[in-house]
């Protein structure tokens, strides 16, 4: 094999290469020889990863400033990624989404699981929102954007720099318009019979959470004739799906006035403005107050942000999930339904289920677990990377 012109990083003798050979996509800084040459590599450098015996293992994107020093991109003999390389990955991802969804509103790229480590791309018709949450993708953003326009035909590409991953990689937090013109107003997105308003410029993450789509749909099956409480509602994810499928009323609670305004606009577009009410409040305070009022709902949903975004936060996060379950369970009418969600990477399904059941038990309720949901198929799971299966939704009948 002709030696690669690319720089090399090498695993330490104590680091076994089997995980990389079997598809694990990350190389940690404490697993490689961090000599002066490695430390001098600029963030985003493309390099060849070798094992301790100098056998090439993979083409990687390197960031000496990150705990994840290398992200596996391709086989070791592959050329430096260019527009054609990105286009091939994007086409492969697009064929799956086009088979799954009748209209172009979905997550197009789900990072490692779609072969673009650290890269998130959500598509909203002719607009794509890109989160390049790894240094290698940030450096090659022009090539990625050009390939994205080539493969999908989108006319607007926005860079969203608000992801937590960018700060961990030492990257900037500057949003940008990479192609076309940024939308001047939220755009409507139809899902599960509901209309959601997505703020692609000023909203959370990329503007809408496509991952909950199948869980919205399952909750909607339970919503006929129900009074619904949607806590941590964002733009009305569960509440609007419930109204579109027969709920008699929905009450959304969120800490963001802007998000609740979008939920209200979505309900109005659906002709359900009179059935939606909102409260801007801290969720724990709101649940406590509703408990004191002895409020009752046939369907209660709590979909909080990640309480345990890292392993350090795991135990406090589990206590927060237990508290949410304890406060929300008394609000569920007899034979009603409680939906509890977690998007925490550091909390697995078993631990999350245990926390929820402890909270429900402490509230004096008994539960049947009737369904366990995860992210939709436009958020594929990379089996070798447990973190890619982050979303959990538990559906209980109380």
NORWO-V985839 format. One record per residue. N is the residue number from 1. RES is the residue in one small letter. SS is DSSP state (H for helix, E for strand, - for the rest). PHI is phi in whole degrees, 0 to 359 (* if undefined). PSI is psi in degrees with one decimal (999 if undefined). Layout:
n=N res=RES ss=SS phi=PHI psi=PSI
n=N res=RES ss=SS phi=PHI psi=PSI
This chain:
n=1 res=x ss=- phi=* psi=132.9
n=2 res=x ss=- phi=292 psi=131.2
n=3 res=x ss=- phi=303 psi=140.1
n=4 res=x ss=- phi=287 psi=142.8
n=5 res=x ss=- phi=284 psi=-5.7
n=6 res=x ss=- phi=280 psi=154.4
n=7 res=x ss=E phi=296 psi=164.7
n=8 res=x ss=E phi=237 psi=139.2
n=9 res=x ss=E phi=240 psi=148.1
n=10 res=x ss=E phi=231 psi=138.3
n=11 res=x ss=E phi=291 psi=147.7
n=12 res=x ss=- phi=291 psi=153.6
n=13 res=x ss=- phi=304 psi=-31.9
n=14 res=x ss=- phi=282 psi=-10.8
n=15 res=x ss=- phi=268 psi=119.1
n=16 res=x ss=- phi=279 psi=134.4
n=17 res=x ss=- phi=275 psi=-1.2
n=18 res=x ss=H phi=301 psi=-38.9
n=19 res=x ss=H phi=300 psi=-43.5
n=20 res=x ss=H phi=296 psi=-42.5
n=21 res=x ss=H phi=296 psi=-26.3
n=22 res=x ss=- phi=266 psi=4.0
n=23 res=x ss=- phi=111 psi=3.0
n=24 res=x ss=- phi=292 psi=132.3
n=25 res=x ss=- phi=265 psi=-3.5
n=26 res=x ss=E phi=242 psi=144.5
n=27 res=x ss=E phi=237 psi=123.0
n=28 res=x ss=E phi=272 psi=153.2
n=29 res=x ss=H phi=300 psi=-32.4
n=30 res=x ss=H phi=279 psi=5.1
n=31 res=x ss=H phi=255 psi=-5.5
n=32 res=x ss=E phi=240 psi=162.3
n=33 res=x ss=- phi=285 psi=110.3
n=34 res=x ss=- phi=260 psi=69.2
n=35 res=x ss=- phi=279 psi=-176.4
n=36 res=x ss=H phi=298 psi=-37.8
n=37 res=x ss=H phi=294 psi=-40.9
n=38 res=x ss=H phi=293 psi=-44.3
n=39 res=x ss=H phi=294 psi=-24.5
n=40 res=x ss=H phi=277 psi=-10.2
n=41 res=x ss=- phi=295 psi=135.8
n=42 res=x ss=- phi=283 psi=146.1
n=43 res=x ss=- phi=305 psi=131.2
n=44 res=x ss=- phi=98 psi=-3.7
n=45 res=x ss=E phi=299 psi=138.3
n=46 res=x ss=E phi=268 psi=129.3
n=47 res=x ss=E phi=220 psi=170.0
n=48 res=x ss=E phi=258 psi=129.6
n=49 res=x ss=E phi=269 psi=129.0
n=50 res=x ss=E phi=244 psi=154.9
n=51 res=x ss=- phi=280 psi=-179.0
n=52 res=x ss=- phi=294 psi=-20.3
n=53 res=x ss=- phi=267 psi=11.9
n=54 res=x ss=- phi=70 psi=23.8
n=55 res=x ss=- phi=271 psi=128.9
n=56 res=x ss=E phi=296 psi=136.8
n=57 res=x ss=E phi=249 psi=-41.7
n=58 res=x ss=E phi=193 psi=159.2
n=59 res=x ss=E phi=271 psi=129.6
n=60 res=x ss=E phi=228 psi=152.7
n=61 res=x ss=E phi=267 psi=128.9
n=62 res=x ss=E phi=252 psi=140.3
n=63 res=x ss=- phi=218 psi=99.9
n=64 res=x ss=- phi=296 psi=-13.4
n=65 res=x ss=- phi=270 psi=0.8
n=66 res=x ss=- phi=245 psi=151.7
n=67 res=x ss=- phi=298 psi=-33.5
n=68 res=x ss=E phi=269 psi=94.3
n=69 res=x ss=E phi=284 psi=-26.2
n=70 res=x ss=E phi=224 psi=137.2
n=71 res=x ss=E phi=240 psi=124.9
n=72 res=x ss=E phi=288 psi=126.7
n=73 res=x ss=E phi=251 psi=-36.4
n=74 res=x ss=E phi=194 psi=-177.4
n=75 res=x ss=- phi=291 psi=158.6
n=76 res=x ss=- phi=294 psi=-24.7
n=77 res=x ss=- phi=272 psi=-2.2
n=78 res=x ss=- phi=294 psi=152.7
n=79 res=x ss=- phi=281 psi=166.3
n=80 res=x ss=- phi=304 psi=131.0
n=81 res=x ss=- phi=303 psi=133.7
n=82 res=x ss=- phi=227 psi=-170.4
n=83 res=x ss=H phi=301 psi=-41.1
n=84 res=x ss=H phi=296 psi=-37.0
n=85 res=x ss=H phi=296 psi=-47.1
n=86 res=x ss=H phi=298 psi=-41.7
n=87 res=x ss=H phi=299 psi=-38.9
n=88 res=x ss=H phi=296 psi=-42.6
n=89 res=x ss=H phi=294 psi=-41.4
n=90 res=x ss=H phi=293 psi=-39.9
n=91 res=x ss=H phi=297 psi=-41.3
n=92 res=x ss=H phi=298 psi=-42.9
n=93 res=x ss=H phi=293 psi=-39.2
n=94 res=x ss=H phi=294 psi=-37.2
n=95 res=x ss=H phi=298 psi=-35.1
n=96 res=x ss=H phi=293 psi=-48.7
n=97 res=x ss=H phi=295 psi=-38.4
n=98 res=x ss=H phi=293 psi=-28.5
n=99 res=x ss=H phi=286 psi=-32.3
n=100 res=x ss=H phi=276 psi=-34.1
n=101 res=x ss=- phi=234 psi=137.1
n=102 res=x ss=- phi=283 psi=-20.2
n=103 res=x ss=- phi=229 psi=155.2
n=104 res=x ss=- phi=278 psi=61.7
n=105 res=x ss=E phi=230 psi=103.6
n=106 res=x ss=E phi=186 psi=171.3
n=107 res=x ss=E phi=279 psi=118.5
n=108 res=x ss=E phi=275 psi=-40.3
n=109 res=x ss=E phi=232 psi=123.6
n=110 res=x ss=E phi=246 psi=61.8
n=111 res=x ss=H phi=53 psi=-131.2
n=112 res=x ss=H phi=305 psi=-37.5
n=113 res=x ss=H phi=295 psi=-21.7
n=114 res=x ss=H phi=252 psi=16.5
n=115 res=x ss=- phi=79 psi=12.3
n=116 res=x ss=- phi=233 psi=81.6
n=117 res=x ss=- phi=305 psi=129.8
n=118 res=x ss=- phi=80 psi=0.5
n=119 res=x ss=E phi=255 psi=127.5
n=120 res=x ss=E phi=244 psi=131.7
n=121 res=x ss=E phi=227 psi=117.5
n=122 res=x ss=E phi=254 psi=137.5
n=123 res=x ss=E phi=250 psi=133.9
n=124 res=x ss=E phi=233 psi=77.5
n=125 res=x ss=- phi=66 psi=-117.7
n=126 res=x ss=- phi=275 psi=5.2
n=127 res=x ss=E phi=242 psi=135.5
n=128 res=x ss=E phi=239 psi=137.3
n=129 res=x ss=E phi=247 psi=121.9
n=130 res=x ss=E phi=251 psi=130.9
n=131 res=x ss=E phi=247 psi=100.3
n=132 res=x ss=E phi=273 psi=89.0
n=133 res=x ss=- phi=268 psi=17.0
n=134 res=x ss=- phi=224 psi=148.0
n=135 res=x ss=H phi=299 psi=-39.2
n=136 res=x ss=H phi=299 psi=-40.0
n=137 res=x ss=H phi=287 psi=-31.8
n=138 res=x ss=H phi=295 psi=-41.6
n=139 res=x ss=H phi=294 psi=-37.3
n=140 res=x ss=- phi=261 psi=21.4
n=141 res=x ss=H phi=301 psi=-38.7
n=142 res=x ss=H phi=300 psi=-42.6
n=143 res=x ss=H phi=294 psi=-40.2
n=144 res=x ss=H phi=297 psi=-45.9
n=145 res=x ss=H phi=297 psi=-41.4
n=146 res=x ss=H phi=297 psi=-42.2
n=147 res=x ss=H phi=293 psi=-37.2
n=148 res=x ss=H phi=297 psi=-44.5
n=149 res=x ss=H phi=294 psi=-40.6
n=150 res=x ss=H phi=298 psi=-45.7
n=151 res=x ss=H phi=280 psi=-40.0
n=152 res=x ss=H phi=260 psi=-23.9
n=153 res=x ss=- phi=79 psi=10.8
n=154 res=x ss=- phi=298 psi=148.2
n=155 res=x ss=- phi=255 psi=-10.6
n=156 res=x ss=E phi=227 psi=132.1
n=157 res=x ss=E phi=232 psi=122.9
n=158 res=x ss=E phi=250 psi=137.3
n=159 res=x ss=E phi=265 psi=122.4
n=160 res=x ss=- phi=254 psi=118.1
n=161 res=x ss=- phi=253 psi=21.9
n=162 res=x ss=- phi=268 psi=0.6
n=163 res=x ss=- phi=291 psi=143.6
n=164 res=x ss=H phi=300 psi=-32.3
n=165 res=x ss=H phi=299 psi=-31.8
n=166 res=x ss=H phi=294 psi=-39.2
n=167 res=x ss=H phi=293 psi=-35.8
n=168 res=x ss=H phi=293 psi=-25.4
n=169 res=x ss=- phi=269 psi=-3.0
n=170 res=x ss=- phi=75 psi=28.6
n=171 res=x ss=- phi=261 psi=165.2
n=172 res=x ss=- phi=287 psi=170.1
n=173 res=x ss=- phi=242 psi=34.3
n=174 res=x ss=- phi=264 psi=114.7
n=175 res=x ss=- phi=289 psi=159.3
n=176 res=x ss=E phi=204 psi=157.9
n=177 res=x ss=E phi=259 psi=116.4
n=178 res=x ss=E phi=267 psi=-22.6
n=179 res=x ss=E phi=203 psi=139.7
n=180 res=x ss=- phi=73 psi=-151.8
n=181 res=x ss=- phi=237 psi=137.4
n=182 res=x ss=- phi=295 psi=141.8
n=183 res=x ss=- phi=297 psi=144.9
n=184 res=x ss=- phi=265 psi=-3.1
n=185 res=x ss=- phi=209 psi=159.6
n=186 res=x ss=- phi=301 psi=150.2
n=187 res=x ss=E phi=249 psi=145.1
n=188 res=x ss=E phi=281 psi=138.9
n=189 res=x ss=E phi=231 psi=125.6
n=190 res=x ss=E phi=266 psi=125.1
n=191 res=x ss=E phi=211 psi=134.4
n=192 res=x ss=- phi=53 psi=33.2
n=193 res=x ss=- phi=84 psi=-8.1
n=194 res=x ss=E phi=260 psi=161.3
n=195 res=x ss=E phi=247 psi=120.2
n=196 res=x ss=E phi=251 psi=142.9
n=197 res=x ss=E phi=258 psi=117.7
n=198 res=x ss=E phi=255 psi=119.4
n=199 res=x ss=- phi=268 psi=100.0
n=200 res=x ss=- phi=280 psi=-12.1
n=201 res=x ss=- phi=257 psi=-46.3
n=202 res=x ss=- phi=247 psi=2.8
n=203 res=x ss=- phi=276 psi=179.1
n=204 res=x ss=- phi=288 psi=144.3
n=205 res=x ss=- phi=49 psi=-125.7
n=206 res=x ss=- phi=267 psi=4.0
n=207 res=x ss=- phi=115 psi=-23.4
n=208 res=x ss=- phi=203 psi=151.1
n=209 res=x ss=- phi=257 psi=94.3
n=210 res=x ss=H phi=292 psi=-22.0
n=211 res=x ss=H phi=296 psi=-28.8
n=212 res=x ss=H phi=275 psi=0.8
n=213 res=x ss=H phi=311 psi=-51.4
n=214 res=x ss=H phi=292 psi=-28.1
n=215 res=x ss=H phi=284 psi=-35.9
n=216 res=x ss=H phi=303 psi=-43.4
n=217 res=x ss=H phi=295 psi=-41.8
n=218 res=x ss=H phi=292 psi=-42.1
n=219 res=x ss=H phi=299 psi=-38.1
n=220 res=x ss=H phi=298 psi=-30.2
n=221 res=x ss=H phi=294 psi=-21.5
n=222 res=x ss=- phi=265 psi=-0.2
n=223 res=x ss=- phi=264 psi=-6.8
n=224 res=x ss=- phi=302 psi=121.9
n=225 res=x ss=- phi=72 psi=8.6
n=226 res=x ss=- phi=266 psi=150.9
n=227 res=x ss=E phi=271 psi=131.8
n=228 res=x ss=E phi=238 psi=135.6
n=229 res=x ss=E phi=245 psi=121.8
n=230 res=x ss=E phi=243 psi=103.6
n=231 res=x ss=E phi=258 psi=141.7
n=232 res=x ss=- phi=60 psi=50.9
n=233 res=x ss=- phi=284 psi=-17.8
n=234 res=x ss=- phi=52 psi=-123.9
n=235 res=x ss=- phi=269 psi=20.5
n=236 res=x ss=- phi=98 psi=27.4
n=237 res=x ss=H phi=314 psi=-61.7
n=238 res=x ss=H phi=281 psi=-38.0
n=239 res=x ss=H phi=298 psi=-45.2
n=240 res=x ss=H phi=290 psi=-37.6
n=241 res=x ss=H phi=298 psi=-38.3
n=242 res=x ss=H phi=295 psi=-44.4
n=243 res=x ss=H phi=297 psi=-36.9
n=244 res=x ss=H phi=290 psi=-13.0
n=245 res=x ss=- phi=234 psi=32.9
n=246 res=x ss=- phi=104 psi=2.0
n=247 res=x ss=- phi=295 psi=145.2
n=248 res=x ss=- phi=275 psi=-26.3
n=249 res=x ss=E phi=200 psi=155.4
n=250 res=x ss=E phi=221 psi=136.9
n=251 res=x ss=E phi=242 psi=121.0
n=252 res=x ss=E phi=257 psi=132.7
n=253 res=x ss=E phi=239 psi=128.4
n=254 res=x ss=E phi=204 psi=159.5
n=255 res=x ss=- phi=275 psi=-6.6
n=256 res=x ss=- phi=251 psi=117.6
n=257 res=x ss=H phi=297 psi=-38.6
n=258 res=x ss=H phi=296 psi=-41.9
n=259 res=x ss=H phi=295 psi=-41.6
n=260 res=x ss=H phi=294 psi=-34.5
n=261 res=x ss=H phi=297 psi=-37.8
n=262 res=x ss=H phi=292 psi=-37.7
n=263 res=x ss=H phi=298 psi=-42.8
n=264 res=x ss=H phi=297 psi=-41.6
n=265 res=x ss=H phi=295 psi=-40.2
n=266 res=x ss=H phi=299 psi=-44.5
n=267 res=x ss=H phi=298 psi=-40.4
n=268 res=x ss=H phi=298 psi=-42.1
n=269 res=x ss=H phi=295 psi=-25.6
n=270 res=x ss=- phi=273 psi=-4.9
n=271 res=x ss=- phi=76 psi=25.0
n=272 res=x ss=- phi=237 psi=24.5
n=273 res=x ss=H phi=301 psi=-35.0
n=274 res=x ss=H phi=286 psi=-11.5
n=275 res=x ss=H phi=259 psi=-4.9
n=276 res=x ss=E phi=250 psi=132.4
n=277 res=x ss=E phi=233 psi=156.7
n=278 res=x ss=E phi=223 psi=153.5
n=279 res=x ss=E phi=223 psi=125.5
n=280 res=x ss=E phi=272 psi=114.1
n=281 res=x ss=- phi=194 psi=161.3
n=282 res=x ss=- phi=295 psi=132.4
n=283 res=x ss=H phi=298 psi=-42.1
n=284 res=x ss=H phi=297 psi=-41.8
n=285 res=x ss=H phi=296 psi=-42.6
n=286 res=x ss=H phi=295 psi=-43.9
n=287 res=x ss=H phi=296 psi=-39.9
n=288 res=x ss=H phi=298 psi=-45.9
n=289 res=x ss=H phi=297 psi=-42.6
n=290 res=x ss=H phi=295 psi=-34.7
n=291 res=x ss=H phi=295 psi=-40.5
n=292 res=x ss=H phi=294 psi=-30.6
n=293 res=x ss=- phi=280 psi=-6.9
n=294 res=x ss=- phi=57 psi=38.7
n=295 res=x ss=- phi=294 psi=149.1
n=296 res=x ss=- phi=226 psi=139.6
n=297 res=x ss=E phi=222 psi=148.7
n=298 res=x ss=E phi=280 psi=-19.5
n=299 res=x ss=E phi=218 psi=120.9
n=300 res=x ss=E phi=238 psi=131.0
n=301 res=x ss=E phi=234 psi=131.7
n=302 res=x ss=E phi=235 psi=115.5
n=303 res=x ss=E phi=233 psi=72.8
n=304 res=x ss=- phi=284 psi=165.4
n=305 res=x ss=- phi=294 psi=174.3
n=306 res=x ss=- phi=294 psi=111.8
n=307 res=x ss=- phi=282 psi=-19.4
n=308 res=x ss=- phi=228 psi=73.8
n=309 res=x ss=- phi=285 psi=-8.6
n=310 res=x ss=- phi=214 psi=165.6
n=311 res=x ss=H phi=297 psi=-31.3
n=312 res=x ss=H phi=298 psi=-31.6
n=313 res=x ss=H phi=269 psi=5.7
n=314 res=x ss=H phi=299 psi=-51.3
n=315 res=x ss=H phi=293 psi=-47.5
n=316 res=x ss=H phi=300 psi=-35.4
n=317 res=x ss=H phi=297 psi=-44.3
n=318 res=x ss=H phi=297 psi=-37.9
n=319 res=x ss=H phi=295 psi=-37.5
n=320 res=x ss=H phi=294 psi=-40.9
n=321 res=x ss=H phi=296 psi=-40.6
n=322 res=x ss=H phi=298 psi=-40.5
n=323 res=x ss=H phi=295 psi=-41.9
n=324 res=x ss=H phi=302 psi=-45.4
n=325 res=x ss=H phi=296 psi=-40.9
n=326 res=x ss=H phi=295 psi=-39.1
n=327 res=x ss=H phi=282 psi=-30.4
n=328 res=x ss=H phi=272 psi=-30.0
n=329 res=x ss=H phi=302 psi=-41.2
n=330 res=x ss=- phi=295 psi=-16.5
n=331 res=x ss=- phi=277 psi=-8.1
n=332 res=x ss=E phi=271 psi=124.9
n=333 res=x ss=E phi=297 psi=157.6
n=334 res=x ss=E phi=306 psi=131.0
n=335 res=x ss=E phi=66 psi=18.0
n=336 res=x ss=E phi=271 psi=-172.7
n=337 res=x ss=E phi=234 psi=139.5
n=338 res=x ss=E phi=237 psi=125.1
n=339 res=x ss=E phi=246 psi=121.7
n=340 res=x ss=E phi=238 psi=130.2
n=341 res=x ss=E phi=237 psi=153.5
n=342 res=x ss=E phi=218 psi=134.6
n=343 res=x ss=- phi=245 psi=24.0
n=344 res=x ss=- phi=277 psi=123.2
n=345 res=x ss=- phi=297 psi=-34.7
n=346 res=x ss=- phi=276 psi=-3.4
n=347 res=x ss=- phi=244 psi=116.2
n=348 res=x ss=- phi=278 psi=173.3
n=349 res=x ss=H phi=299 psi=-41.9
n=350 res=x ss=H phi=297 psi=-46.0
n=351 res=x ss=H phi=294 psi=-40.6
n=352 res=x ss=H phi=295 psi=-43.7
n=353 res=x ss=H phi=299 psi=-43.0
n=354 res=x ss=H phi=299 psi=-43.5
n=355 res=x ss=H phi=297 psi=-43.0
n=356 res=x ss=H phi=296 psi=-43.5
n=357 res=x ss=H phi=292 psi=-34.9
n=358 res=x ss=H phi=297 psi=-43.3
n=359 res=x ss=H phi=295 psi=-43.1
n=360 res=x ss=H phi=297 psi=-41.8
n=361 res=x ss=H phi=296 psi=-40.2
n=362 res=x ss=H phi=293 psi=-23.1
n=363 res=x ss=- phi=277 psi=-1.2
n=364 res=x ss=- phi=80 psi=21.1
n=365 res=x ss=- phi=249 psi=156.1
n=366 res=x ss=- phi=247 psi=147.5
n=367 res=x ss=- phi=229 psi=145.2
n=368 res=x ss=E phi=254 psi=130.2
n=369 res=x ss=E phi=272 psi=113.0
n=370 res=x ss=E phi=256 psi=-17.2
n=371 res=x ss=E phi=197 psi=142.4
n=372 res=x ss=E phi=239 psi=120.3
n=373 res=x ss=E phi=251 psi=162.0
n=374 res=x ss=- phi=221 psi=-172.4
n=375 res=x ss=- phi=293 psi=156.1
n=376 res=x ss=- phi=292 psi=170.2
n=377 res=x ss=- phi=289 psi=-7.8
n=378 res=x ss=- phi=277 psi=2.9
n=379 res=x ss=- phi=239 psi=65.7
n=380 res=x ss=- phi=297 psi=155.4
n=381 res=x ss=- phi=264 psi=130.6
n=382 res=x ss=- phi=271 psi=110.1
n=383 res=x ss=- phi=303 psi=-30.8
n=384 res=x ss=- phi=283 psi=-10.1
n=385 res=x ss=- phi=236 psi=98.2
n=386 res=x ss=H phi=302 psi=-32.0
n=387 res=x ss=H phi=298 psi=-20.9
n=388 res=x ss=H phi=284 psi=-12.4
n=389 res=x ss=- phi=257 psi=60.0
n=390 res=x ss=- phi=280 psi=-32.1
n=391 res=x ss=- phi=271 psi=133.1
n=392 res=x ss=E phi=226 psi=133.6
n=393 res=x ss=E phi=227 psi=117.8
n=394 res=x ss=E phi=254 psi=127.4
n=395 res=x ss=E phi=251 psi=114.1
n=396 res=x ss=E phi=248 psi=144.9
n=397 res=x ss=E phi=254 psi=126.0
n=398 res=x ss=- phi=255 psi=999
